Amino acid sequence: METNDTPRLNLLGDQSASAGGCCGGGSCGCGHGAAETASAPASSDAAATEYLVTGMTCGHCVASVKEEVGAVAGVRAVDVALVKGGASRVTVTAEGPIDEAAIRAAVEEAGYQLA
């Protein structure tokens, strides 16, 4: 008898955590969790800087900020502690000094504001 060990892909994400839907709080149907963090390890010579970002309400918001900020030159990792409807803490780990104007532009490109 043959078995298929291929894991199943859940395209709807885990929606059991809480209700609210995308950008309304809780898990959203786009597949992003409500509190995602980057998994890229930082090296010992990397520097971390924290920013407060307003307007994020769900995992999709977090993913958008992580994508835009992660594309800034020198950024190695982006971690987000989501505060729905408040100021979320965004920790940016980079190879050297981080240009705040570039981070601000990336956050605004994602549709949010630095606090």
C-alpha positions as CSV (number, residue, x, y, z in Angstrom):
1,M,0.0,0.0,0.0
2,E,1.4,3.4,-1.0
3,T,1.2,6.4,1.3
4,N,1.5,10.1,0.4
5,D,3.8,11.9,2.9
6,T,3.4,15.2,1.1
7,P,2.1,17.8,3.6
8,R,-1.2,19.5,2.8
9,L,-1.1,23.2,1.9
10,N,-3.7,25.3,3.8
11,L,-4.3,28.3,1.5
12,L,-6.9,29.8,3.9
13,G,-4.6,30.0,6.9
14,D,-5.6,29.1,10.5
15,Q,-8.8,31.0,11.1
16,S,-9.6,29.3,14.4
17,A,-7.6,31.8,16.6
18,S,-10.2,34.6,16.6
19,A,-12.8,36.2,14.5
20,G,-12.5,39.5,12.7
21,G,-11.0,38.7,9.3
22,C,-8.4,40.6,7.4
23,C,-7.6,44.1,8.7
24,G,-10.4,43.7,11.3
25,G,-8.4,41.9,13.9
26,G,-7.7,38.2,14.4
27,S,-6.6,35.8,11.7
28,C,-7.3,36.7,8.2
29,G,-8.2,34.7,5.2
30,C,-5.1,35.7,3.3
31,G,-3.1,33.1,5.2
32,H,-1.1,35.3,7.5
33,G,-1.2,34.8,11.3
34,A,-2.1,37.7,13.6
35,A,1.4,38.0,15.1
36,E,4.1,37.0,12.7
37,T,7.8,37.6,13.2
38,A,10.8,37.2,10.9
39,S,12.8,34.0,11.2
40,A,16.0,35.1,9.7
41,P,18.8,34.8,12.2
42,A,21.0,37.9,12.9
43,S,24.7,37.7,13.1
44,S,26.8,39.0,16.0
45,D,27.9,42.1,14.0
46,A,24.3,43.1,13.2
47,A,22.7,46.1,14.9
48,A,19.0,46.3,15.8
49,T,16.8,49.4,15.8
50,E,13.2,49.6,17.0
51,Y,10.5,51.7,15.4
52,L,6.8,52.2,16.3
53,V,4.4,51.8,13.4
54,T,0.7,52.8,13.6
55,G,-2.3,51.4,11.7
56,M,-1.5,47.7,11.5
57,T,-4.4,45.4,12.6
58,C,-3.6,41.9,11.3
59,G,-1.1,39.5,9.9
60,H,-1.5,40.8,6.4
61,C,-0.5,44.3,7.6
62,V,2.6,42.7,9.3
63,A,3.5,40.9,6.2
64,S,3.3,44.1,4.1
65,V,5.6,46.0,6.5
66,K,8.0,43.1,6.7
67,E,8.2,42.9,2.9
68,E,8.8,46.6,2.3
69,V,11.2,47.2,5.2
70,G,13.0,43.9,4.4
71,A,13.8,45.3,0.9
72,V,15.7,48.3,2.3
73,A,19.5,47.9,1.6
74,G,21.4,46.3,4.4
75,V,18.3,45.0,6.3
76,R,18.8,41.4,7.5
77,A,15.7,40.8,9.5
78,V,12.4,42.5,10.5
79,D,10.5,41.4,13.6
80,V,7.0,42.8,14.3
81,A,5.2,42.8,17.6
82,L,1.6,43.5,16.5
83,V,-0.5,45.8,18.6
84,K,-3.9,45.9,16.8
85,G,-5.1,49.4,16.4
86,G,-2.1,50.8,18.4
87,A,1.6,51.3,17.8
88,S,3.3,48.1,16.8
89,R,7.0,47.6,17.6
90,V,9.0,46.9,14.5
91,T,12.6,45.7,15.2
92,V,14.9,46.0,12.2
93,T,18.2,44.2,12.2
94,A,20.8,45.5,9.7
95,E,24.4,45.1,8.8
96,G,25.2,48.6,9.9
97,P,23.5,51.9,10.6
98,I,20.0,52.1,9.3
99,D,18.8,55.1,7.3
100,E,15.6,56.1,9.1
101,A,14.3,58.0,6.0
102,A,14.5,54.7,4.0
103,I,12.7,52.8,6.8
104,R,10.0,55.6,6.9
105,A,9.6,55.4,3.1
106,A,9.3,51.6,3.2
107,V,6.7,51.7,6.0
108,E,4.7,54.4,4.1
109,E,4.9,52.3,0.9
110,A,3.3,49.5,2.8
111,G,0.5,51.9,3.8
112,Y,1.4,52.7,7.4
113,Q,3.1,55.5,9.4
114,L,6.1,55.6,11.9
115,A,4.8,56.9,15.2
